[in-house]
Amino acid sequence: MLAVDAEVPDEVLVGYDTFCATLGLSDDALELRGRLARRFLAAHPGLDTWMSSPLPDRLADLRRSKAWPLVTWAILTGRVRADIDLLVGRHLGGMHRCAEMLRPGEFAAVAEAAGRLGWKPRWVANVIAESLTLAVAYTGRTPTQLTSYDLDVVATAVEASQAASPACRRRHRKGLQRLRRVLYEAHVIDQPAPSARTRSGPEGQLSGVGAAEVRRAMLAYLQARSAVLQASTLTGIGNDLASFGEFLTTCHPELTSLAGLERRHVEGFFAWLPNRPRRRHLATGNDAPISVVAISRAVITVRTFLEDISAWGWADTPARQLIYNNDIPRLPKPLPRALAPDVDRALMAAVAGLEDPFARVGLTVLRGTGLRAGELVDLELDCVMDYAASGTWLRVPLGKLATERSVPLDETTLAALDDWMSRRGRQRALPHPRHGRPVDFLFVDHGQRLRTPRLRHGLELAVASAGLTGTDGQPLRVTPHQLRHTYATSLANGGMSLQALMVLLGHRSPNMTMRYATLASPTLRSAYEQAIDKLRPRIAVAPTGRTPVPDHVEFLRSEMLKTRVAHGYCSRDLVADACPYANICEQCANFVTTAEFQPAIEAQLADIRLLADDAEARGWTSEAARHAAVIASLERHLQRLKNTRPSEPSP
């Protein structure tokens, strides 16, 4: 901030009168402003002295004297230094208009940059009228002279202000964050607004570690590892070390140095881990237990940390090894959770109708390319490549495994990308979190990169719109990564080679791709079909579209066909040839029936005919031959009954 001396009131009046003359006011309005200014300066000839008086007195003076336009002009022209309590304790609308009159070109340039971010006019007006004016008034700089340090100073002052209510502090905090985006877009500052995680940093992550020496060692370790690890990896390590440090602080406050660590301490940490509090930025809003993957990662992180600092010769290290391989929980190896074809179709149809353009386009791209969600938000503006006869491809940048690859695009996915590019607009490149160089990211909006929570929210809306529910009747839980599983599984089902699938998915090891082969391998399916064909003569399997047996003849729950006989059913195994005894009475030459049994024989004949048709359809040759013999015998008996029926008397 600029330190200035109070001017002689006459000099202030001359300058103020000159400024008012440029406002286009009427003579009466000019005369009123001058009279109010002279009256105020007569009561308070020293503006610096007046500014040092208690805030309630100053606010009362301004309400009584109506001299706020004079004080505003004096602050913005550097004639008096304003404190933050006055600036946050009074509406700055008039100050904003005065500031724009003094620096019209600079305010217009900032407003134009805000317009390029695609903000609503109300947002732009609020940022310019409140946040930019506050920064200019408090620092004494012009809009184009502001620096990131200046904005930090303003933010710190607002947080420390006793005149600002919690709601006021939140409003200014958000406004200053947006102002950083605008000033970055306007090329006034060189660093964009940091995310909440970036603002926290290692110091924020480890703030809950009570022992100063333990915290110092963890911070030094993160600093040493930052030279070779990606920012996201370093954040994960910081969270795990913070959990370990917070456990020691809570359960072993007497431990002030890592040199005092013993096996009992790490064993207590293992028992504490499953129920540890969730890290704030990883909270899911429920009380679900910590996953075995997170537990395993935390144990590995702490073991590596202790081994590294010991190997590096640091003084503050345990006397011996404390964590061993058998302390690491064995991780499950689940198969990919691909969506069923009907669920996949219904879900993507609902995704196409989402109102959020990022969720609609992003989820379509994930399903059509098999990208990880992190790879999606890292896509750059020139990621779509046209190779003429080879079609259009998507260049996937270095991601989780630090490998770059290309993925072919179908018409639906390409149309979604074109839709996003048509609405994206032109925005300033942002520093890449991995190397810090400016990059034109594809998925940016309002001056900041888009994040994956919007994708998860879009999936929830699509699931609800499609009416997809689980076995418990609750909405089906679908994650963005399942779209990658579905993409890979559909290609494996289609017969794609593991080598090609490995390239498309960006896997480093064939073992990663083999999970999809285990789930849907054409070779495995072929072997299964060959084996099942040998067993089919013993298994009652209905042909497609048919019921297993006639309605009034049922199979028992076994591999044996039940054939109707006089007093029950035959349970002969189907692997045997035609039974020489089946329906033996009906086929015997000594078998005699009378008219009273005709309905039973007709019903039996109907059953046998249905069973014969069923045996032929299944390819059971011997069984079909037996049924044919029985049918012929029953037809002869019925024909004899018909021929011997007494003739009816003539009328």
C-alpha positions in Angstrom: 0.0 0.0 0.0 1.1 3.6 -0.7 2.0 5.7 2.3 0.8 9.3 1.8 0.8 12.5 3.8 -2.4 14.5 4.4 -2.8 17.4 2.0 -3.8 20.9 2.9 -7.6 21.0 2.7 -7.5 23.8 0.0 -5.4 21.6 -2.3 -7.9 18.7 -1.7 -10.8 21.0 -2.5 -9.2 22.2 -5.7 -8.5 18.7 -6.9 -12.0 17.5 -6.0 -13.7 20.4 -7.7 -11.7 19.7 -10.9 -12.7 16.1 -10.8 -16.4 16.9 -10.2 -16.4 19.2 -13.2 -15.7 16.2 -15.4 -18.8 14.3 -14.2 -21.3 16.2 -16.3 -23.3 17.3 -13.2 -25.7 20.2 -13.2 -24.7 23.5 -11.6 -26.8 22.8 -8.6 -25.3 19.4 -8.1 -21.8 20.7 -8.4 -22.5 23.5 -5.9 -24.0 21.0 -3.5 -21.0 18.6 -3.7 -18.6 21.5 -3.1 -20.6 22.8 -0.1 -20.7 19.3 1.5 -17.0 18.8 0.9 -16.1 22.2 2.4 -18.3 21.5 5.5 -16.6 18.1 6.0 -13.1 19.4 5.6 -13.8 22.3 8.0 -14.8 19.7 10.6 -11.9 17.3 9.7 -9.1 19.2 8.1 -6.7 16.3 8.4 -8.1 13.2 6.5 -5.4 10.9 7.9 -6.4 11.9 11.4 -10.1 11.4 10.7 -9.3 7.9 9.1 -7.6 6.8 12.3 -10.7 7.5 14.4 -13.0 4.6 15.5 -15.0 3.1 12.7 -18.5 3.7 14.2 -17.6 7.5 14.5 -16.5 7.6 10.9 -19.6 5.9 9.6 -21.7 8.2 11.7 -19.8 11.2 10.2 -20.4 10.0 6.7 -24.1 9.5 7.2 -24.4 12.9 8.7 -22.2 14.9 6.3 -23.0 12.9 3.1 -19.3 13.4 2.2 -18.7 9.8 1.0 -18.0 11.0 -2.6 -15.2 13.3 -1.3 -13.7 10.5 0.9 -14.0 8.0 -2.1 -12.1 10.4 -4.4 -9.4 11.1 -1.8 -8.9 7.3 -1.3 -8.7 6.5 -5.0 -6.3 9.3 -5.8 -3.9 8.4 -3.0 -4.6 11.4 -0.8 -5.6 9.2 2.2 -5.0 5.6 3.1 -8.2 3.6 3.9 -8.3 0.8 6.4 -10.0 -2.5 5.5 -12.7 -2.1 8.2 -14.1 1.0 6.4 -14.0 -0.6 3.0 -15.8 -3.8 4.1 -18.1 -1.9 6.4 -19.6 0.4 3.8 -21.2 -0.3 0.4 -18.7 0.5 -2.4 -21.1 1.4 -5.2 -20.2 5.0 -5.4 -16.5 4.2 -5.1 -16.8 1.9 -8.1 -18.2 4.6 -10.3 -15.5 7.0 -9.1 -12.8 4.5 -9.8 -14.1 3.9 -13.3 -14.1 7.6 -14.0 -10.5 7.9 -12.9 -9.2 4.8 -14.8 -11.8 4.1 -17.6 -9.5 2.3 -19.9 -8.1 -0.1 -17.3 -11.5 -1.0 -15.9 -12.9 -1.6 -19.4 -10.0 -4.0 -20.2 -10.7 -6.0 -17.1 -14.4 -6.1 -17.9 -13.6 -7.3 -21.4 -11.4 -10.1 -20.0 -14.3 -11.1 -17.7 -16.6 -11.3 -20.7 -14.2 -13.7 -22.4 -14.7 -16.1 -19.5 -18.3 -16.5 -20.4 -19.6 -15.2 -17.1 -23.1 -13.8 -16.6 -23.3 -10.0 -16.7 -24.3 -9.9 -13.1 -21.1 -11.8 -12.1 -18.9 -9.5 -14.1 -20.6 -6.4 -12.6 -20.1 -7.8 -9.0 -16.4 -8.6 -9.6 -15.7 -5.2 -11.1 -17.8 -3.1 -8.7 -16.9 -4.9 -5.5 -13.7 -7.0 -5.7 -11.6 -5.0 -8.1 -12.6 -1.7 -6.5 -11.8 -3.1 -3.0 -8.3 -4.2 -4.2 -7.6 -0.8 -5.9 -8.8 1.2 -2.9 -6.9 -0.8 -0.3 -3.6 -1.2 -2.1 -3.6 2.3 -3.8 -2.7 0.7 -7.1 -4.5 0.9 -10.4 -6.2 -2.2 -11.9 -3.3 -3.0 -14.2 -0.7 -2.5 -11.4 -2.2 -5.2 -9.2 -0.1 -8.3 -8.4 -0.8 -11.7 -6.9 0.9 -10.5 -3.8 -1.5 -7.5 -3.6 -4.5 -9.8 -3.8 -3.0 -11.9 -1.0 -2.6 -8.8 1.1 -6.2 -7.8 0.5 -7.5 -11.4 1.2 -5.5 -11.6 4.5 -6.8 -8.2 5.6 -10.4 -9.2 4.9 -10.0 -12.4 6.9 -8.6 -10.4 9.9 -11.2 -7.6 9.7 -13.3 -7.2 12.9 -15.9 -5.3 10.9 -16.7 -8.0 8.5 -19.3 -10.6 9.3 -18.7 -14.3 8.4 -21.1 -13.8 5.4 -19.2 -10.7 4.4 -15.8 -12.5 4.6 -17.2 -15.5 2.5 -18.5 -13.0 -0.1 -15.2 -11.2 -0.4 -13.3 -14.5 -0.4 -15.2 -15.7 -3.4 -15.0 -12.3 -5.1 -11.3 -12.1 -4.8 -10.9 -15.6 -6.1 -12.9 -14.7 -9.2 -10.9 -11.5 -9.5 -7.7 -13.6 -9.8 -9.2 -15.4 -12.7 -10.2 -12.2 -14.5 -6.8 -10.5 -13.9 -5.0 -13.7 -15.1 -7.2 -13.7 -18.3 -6.4 -10.0 -18.7 -2.6 -10.7 -18.5 -2.4 -8.5 -15.4 -1.1 -11.3 -13.2 0.9 -14.4 -14.2 -0.6 -17.0 -11.9 -4.2 -18.2 -12.2 -6.4 -18.6 -9.1 -5.2 -21.7 -7.2 -7.5 -24.5 -6.4 -8.4 -25.2 -2.7 -6.0 -28.2 -2.7 -3.2 -26.1 -4.2 -3.8 -23.3 -1.7 -3.5 -25.9 1.2 -0.2 -27.3 0.1 2.0 -29.6 2.3 1.9 -27.2 5.2 -1.9 -27.3 5.3 -2.0 -31.1 4.9 0.3 -31.6 7.9 -1.2 -28.8 10.1 -2.8 -31.5 12.3 0.6 -33.1 13.2 1.3 -31.9 16.7 5.0 -32.8 17.2 7.1 -30.1 15.6 10.0 -32.5 14.8 7.7 -35.1 13.2 6.0 -32.4 11.1 9.4 -31.0 10.1 10.6 -34.4 8.9 7.4 -35.0 6.9 7.6 -31.6 5.2 11.3 -32.1 4.3 10.5 -35.5 2.9 7.7 -34.2 0.7 10.0 -31.4 -0.5 12.6 -34.0 -1.4 10.2 -36.2 -3.3 8.6 -33.2 -5.1 11.4 -33.2 -7.6 10.5 -36.6 -9.1 6.8 -37.1 -8.3 3.7 -35.7 -9.9 1.7 -33.2 -7.9 -1.3 -35.6 -7.5 1.0 -38.4 -6.3 2.7 -36.0 -3.8 -0.7 -34.9 -2.5 -1.6 -38.6 -1.9 1.6 -39.2 0.0 1.0 -36.0 2.0 -2.5 -37.2 3.0 -1.2 -40.6 4.2 1.7 -39.0 6.2 -0.8 -36.6 7.7 -3.0 -39.5 8.8 0.0 -41.1 10.5 1.1 -37.9 12.1 -2.5 -37.2 13.4 -2.6 -40.7 14.8 0.6 -40.1 16.7 -0.7 -36.7 17.9 -4.0 -38.2 19.1 -2.9 -41.5 20.6 0.8 -40.9 21.5 1.2 -37.2 22.3 4.3 -38.0 24.3 6.1 -39.0 21.2 8.0 -35.9 20.0 10.5 -37.5 17.5 10.5 -40.2 14.9 13.6 -41.6 16.6 11.3 -42.8 19.4 9.0 -44.8 17.2 8.5 -48.5 18.2 6.7 -51.4 16.7 3.8 -50.9 19.1 3.2 -47.5 17.6 2.8 -48.8 14.1 0.7 -51.7 15.2 -1.6 -49.2 16.8 -1.6 -47.3 13.6 -2.7 -50.4 11.7 -5.6 -50.9 14.1 -6.6 -47.2 13.9 -6.5 -46.9 10.1 -9.8 -48.7 9.2 -11.8 -46.2 11.3 -9.6 -43.1 10.8 -11.4 -39.8 10.0 -11.7 -39.0 6.3 -9.4 -36.4 4.8 -11.6 -33.3 4.2 -11.1 -33.1 0.4 -11.7 -36.9 0.1 -15.0 -36.9 2.1 -17.9 -38.5 0.4 -20.6 -37.2 2.7 -21.2 -40.6 4.3 -19.8 -42.8 7.0 -18.5 -45.6 4.8 -15.4 -47.3 6.1 -12.0 -46.7 4.7 -11.4 -49.0 1.8 -8.7 -51.7 1.9 -7.0 -50.0 -1.0 -6.6 -46.8 1.0 -5.4 -48.7 4.1 -2.8 -50.6 2.0 -1.6 -47.4 0.4 -1.2 -45.7 3.8 0.8 -48.6 5.2 3.1 -48.6 2.1 3.5 -44.8 2.2 4.6 -44.8 5.9 6.9 -47.8 5.4 8.5 -46.1 2.3 8.8 -42.8 4.3 10.6 -44.5 7.2 12.9 -46.6 4.9 13.8 -43.6 2.7 14.8 -41.2 5.5 16.8 -44.0 7.1 18.6 -44.8 3.9 19.2 -41.1 3.3 21.0 -40.9 6.7 18.6 -38.5 8.4 19.2 -38.2 12.1 15.6 -38.4 13.2 14.8 -42.0 12.2 13.7 -45.2 14.1 16.5 -47.4 15.3 15.3 -50.5 13.3 12.8 -51.5 10.6 9.2 -51.4 11.9 7.0 -52.3 9.0 7.3 -55.5 7.0 5.7 -57.0 3.8 3.2 -59.1 5.7 1.9 -55.9 7.4 0.5 -54.8 4.0 -3.2 -55.9 3.5 -3.7 -58.2 0.6 -5.6 -56.3 -2.1 -8.7 -57.8 -3.8 -8.5 -58.3 -7.5 -12.0 -57.8 -8.7 -13.0 -58.1 -12.3 -13.9 -55.0 -14.3 -17.4 -53.8 -13.5 -18.7 -53.4 -17.0 -22.3 -52.3 -17.4 -24.8 -54.8 -18.9 -25.7 -54.0 -22.5 -29.3 -52.9 -21.7 -28.1 -50.7 -18.8 -25.4 -49.3 -21.0 -27.9 -48.3 -23.7 -30.4 -46.8 -21.3 -27.7 -44.9 -19.4 -26.1 -43.3 -22.5 -29.5 -42.4 -23.9 -30.1 -40.5 -20.6 -26.6 -38.9 -20.8 -27.4 -37.5 -24.2 -30.2 -35.5 -22.6 -28.2 -33.9 -19.7 -28.4 -30.1 -19.4 -24.8 -29.7 -18.2 -22.8 -29.6 -21.4 -19.6 -30.8 -19.7 -21.3 -33.8 -18.1 -23.0 -34.6 -21.4 -19.9 -34.3 -23.6 -17.4 -35.7 -21.0 -19.4 -38.9 -20.3 -19.9 -39.5 -24.0 -16.2 -39.2 -24.6 -15.4 -41.5 -21.7 -17.8 -44.2 -23.0 -16.6 -43.8 -26.6 -12.8 -43.8 -25.9 -12.2 -45.7 -22.6 -10.3 -42.7 -21.1 -9.8 -42.3 -17.4 -11.6 -39.3 -15.9 -8.2 -37.7 -15.1 -7.1 -38.1 -18.7 -10.3 -36.5 -19.9 -9.8 -33.3 -18.0 -6.2 -33.2 -19.2 -7.1 -33.2 -22.9 -5.7 -30.3 -24.8 -7.3 -28.1 -27.4 -5.5 -29.8 -30.3 -6.2 -33.4 -29.2 -8.4 -34.3 -32.2 -6.3 -35.5 -35.2 -7.5 -36.3 -38.7 -5.5 -39.0 -40.5 -7.6 -38.9 -43.7 -8.1 -42.6 -44.7 -7.2 -43.8 -41.2 -10.0 -41.7 -39.7 -10.2 -39.3 -36.8 -8.2 -40.1 -33.6 -7.9 -38.6 -30.1 -4.5 -37.9 -28.7 -4.5 -38.8 -25.0 -1.8 -36.9 -23.1 0.5 -38.2 -20.5 -1.6 -39.3 -17.6 -1.8 -41.8 -14.7 1.0 -44.0 -16.1 2.9 -41.2 -17.9 2.2 -42.8 -21.3 0.8 -41.0 -24.4 -1.5 -42.8 -26.9 -4.1 -42.3 -29.6 -7.6 -43.7 -29.7 -9.9 -43.8 -32.7 -13.1 -41.8 -32.6 -16.6 -42.9 -33.7 -19.1 -40.4 -35.1 -21.0 -40.0 -31.8 -17.9 -39.2 -29.8 -16.5 -36.9 -32.5 -19.8 -35.0 -32.6 -19.7 -34.5 -28.9 -16.2 -33.1 -29.0 -17.2 -30.7 -31.9 -20.2 -29.6 -29.8 -17.9 -28.7 -26.9 -15.3 -26.9 -29.0 -18.0 -24.8 -30.6 -19.1 -23.5 -27.2 -15.7 -23.4 -25.4 -14.6 -19.9 -26.5 -11.1 -18.5 -26.4 -9.4 -18.3 -23.0 -5.9 -17.9 -21.8 -3.7 -21.0 -21.5 -3.3 -22.3 -17.9 -0.2 -23.7 -16.3 0.0 -27.4 -16.4 0.2 -28.9 -12.9 2.8 -31.4 -13.9 5.4 -29.1 -15.6 4.0 -25.5 -15.1 4.1 -24.6 -18.8 1.0 -22.9 -20.2 -1.4 -25.4 -21.9 -4.7 -24.8 -23.7 -6.8 -27.4 -22.0 -9.9 -28.5 -23.8 -12.3 -28.6 -20.8 -12.1 -25.1 -19.3 -14.9 -22.8 -18.3 -15.0 -19.4 -16.6 -11.2 -19.3 -16.5 -10.7 -22.5 -14.7 -10.3 -26.2 -15.5 -13.3 -28.4 -15.0 -13.2 -31.2 -12.5 -14.5 -34.8 -12.3 -17.2 -34.2 -9.6 -19.4 -32.8 -12.3 -19.1 -36.0 -14.2 -20.2 -38.1 -11.2 -23.1 -35.7 -10.6 -24.1 -36.1 -14.3 -24.1 -39.8 -13.9 -26.4 -39.6 -10.9 -28.8 -37.5 -12.9 -28.7 -39.9 -15.9 -29.3 -42.9 -13.7 -32.3 -41.3 -12.2 -33.6 -40.1 -15.6 -33.2 -43.7 -17.0 -34.9 -45.2 -13.9 -32.0 -47.6 -13.3 -32.2 -49.3 -9.9 -30.3 -52.0 -8.2 -31.6 -55.2 -6.5 -32.4 -53.2 -3.4 -34.6 -50.8 -5.4 -32.2 -47.9 -4.8 -30.7 -45.9 -7.8 -28.0 -47.9 -9.5 -24.5 -46.7 -8.5 -22.4 -46.0 -11.5 -19.0 -44.4 -11.6 -17.2 -42.7 -14.5 -14.5 -45.5 -14.5 -17.2 -48.1 -15.2 -17.6 -46.5 -18.6 -13.9 -47.4 -19.3 -14.6 -51.0 -18.1 -17.7 -51.1 -20.4 -15.7 -49.8 -23.4 -12.9 -52.4 -22.9 -15.2 -55.3 -22.2 -17.3 -54.6 -25.4 -14.0 -54.6 -27.4 -12.9 -57.9 -25.8 -16.3 -59.4 -26.5 -15.9 -58.3 -30.1 -12.7 -60.3 -30.4 -10.1 -57.6 -30.2 -6.6 -58.9 -29.5 -5.1 -58.3 -26.1 -2.2 -56.5 -27.7 -4.5 -54.0 -29.4 -6.6 -53.6 -26.3 -3.5 -52.9 -24.2 -2.5 -50.1 -26.6 -5.9 -48.5 -26.6 -6.3 -48.5 -22.8 -2.7 -47.3 -22.2 -1.7 -50.2 -20.1 2.0 -50.8 -19.4 1.6 -54.4 -18.4 -0.3 -57.2 -20.2 -1.5 -58.3 -16.7 -3.7 -55.2 -16.5 -5.3 -56.0 -19.8 -5.7 -59.7 -19.0 -8.5 -58.8 -16.5 -10.7 -58.0 -19.5 -9.7 -61.3 -21.2 -10.7 -63.2 -18.0 -14.0 -61.5 -18.1 -14.8 -61.9 -21.8 -12.3 -64.0 -23.7 -13.5 -65.4 -27.0 -11.0 -68.3 -26.5 -12.4 -69.1 -23.1 -15.9 -68.9 -24.4 -15.1 -71.3 -27.3 -13.6 -73.8 -24.8 -16.7 -73.6 -22.7 -19.0 -74.2 -25.7 -17.0 -77.3 -26.7 -17.2 -78.7 -23.2 -20.9 -78.0 -22.8 -21.7 -79.6 -26.2 -20.4 -82.9 -24.8 -22.7 -82.6 -21.8 -25.9 -81.5 -23.5 -27.3 -85.1 -24.0 -27.4 -85.4 -20.2 -28.8 -81.9 -19.6 -32.4 -80.9 -20.2 -31.8 -77.6 -22.0 -34.7 -76.1 -23.9 -34.1 -74.7 -27.4 -34.3 -70.9 -27.7 -37.8 -69.6 -27.6 -39.4 -72.9 -26.4 -40.5 -74.1 -23.0 -38.4 -77.0 -21.5 -41.4 -79.4 -21.7 -45.1 -79.4 -22.5 -47.2 -77.5 -20.0 -48.7 -80.6 -18.3 -45.5 -82.7 -18.3 -42.7 -81.4 -16.1 -39.1 -82.2 -15.6 -37.9 -82.8 -12.1 -35.0 -80.6 -11.0 -32.4 -83.0 -12.2 -30.7 -84.2 -15.4 -33.4 -86.9 -16.0 -36.5 -86.8 -18.3 -39.7 -87.9 -16.7 -41.9 -89.9 -19.1 -45.5 -90.6 -18.3 -46.5 -94.2 -17.6 -49.6 -95.9 -16.1 -49.0 -95.1 -12.5 -46.2 -92.4 -12.5 -43.2 -91.3 -14.5 -40.1 -93.0 -15.8 -36.7 -91.6 -14.5 -34.4 -93.4 -16.9 -31.1 -91.5 -17.6 -31.1 -90.0 -21.1 -27.5 -91.1 -21.8 -28.9 -94.7 -22.2 -30.3 -96.0 -25.4 -34.1 -96.4 -25.9 -35.5 -98.4 -22.9 -36.8 -101.8 -24.0 -39.3 -101.7 -21.1 -40.7 -98.2 -21.5 -44.5 -98.3 -22.2 -44.1 -102.0 -22.5 -47.7 -102.8 -21.7 -49.1 -100.5 -24.4 -46.8 -102.2 -26.9 -47.5 -105.8 -25.7 -49.6 -108.0 -28.0 -51.6 -109.1 -24.9 -52.6 -105.6 -24.0 -56.3 -105.1 -24.3 -58.2 -101.8 -23.6 -61.8 -100.9 -23.5 -63.9 -97.8 -24.3 -63.8 -96.6 -20.7 -60.0 -96.1 -21.0 -60.2 -94.2 -24.3 -59.9 -90.7 -22.7 -56.7 -91.8 -20.7 -55.1 -93.3 -23.8 -55.9 -90.2 -25.9 -54.3 -88.0 -23.2 -51.2 -90.3 -23.0 -50.9 -90.2 -26.9 -50.9 -86.4 -26.8 -48.1 -86.4 -24.2 -46.0 -88.9 -26.1 -46.3 -86.9 -29.3 -45.1 -83.7 -27.6 -42.2 -85.7 -26.0 -41.3 -87.1 -29.4 -41.2 -83.6 -30.9 -39.1 -82.4 -28.1 -36.6 -85.3 -28.4 -36.2 -84.7 -32.1 -35.5 -81.0 -31.5 -32.8 -81.9 -29.0 -31.2 -84.5 -31.2 -32.0 -87.4 -28.9 -32.4 -90.0 -31.7 -32.9 -93.2 -29.6 -35.5 -91.4 -27.4 -37.4 -90.2 -30.4 -37.4 -93.7 -31.8 -38.9 -95.1 -28.6 -41.6 -92.5 -28.6 -42.4 -93.3 -32.2 -43.0 -96.9 -31.3 -45.3 -96.0 -28.4 -47.2 -93.6 -30.6 -47.8 -96.3 -33.3 -49.0 -98.8 -30.6 -51.4 -96.3 -29.0 -52.8 -95.3 -32.4 -53.6 -98.9 -33.2 -55.4 -99.4 -29.9 -57.5 -96.3 -30.5 -58.3 -97.3 -34.0 -59.5 -100.7 -32.8 -61.7 -99.1 -30.2 -63.2 -96.9 -32.9 -63.9 -99.8 -35.2 -65.5 -101.9 -32.4 -67.8 -99.1 -31.1 -71.5 -100.2 -31.4 -73.4 -98.4 -34.1 -76.0 -95.9 -33.0 -79.7 -96.9 -33.6 -81.4 -95.3 -36.6 -83.9 -92.5 -35.8 
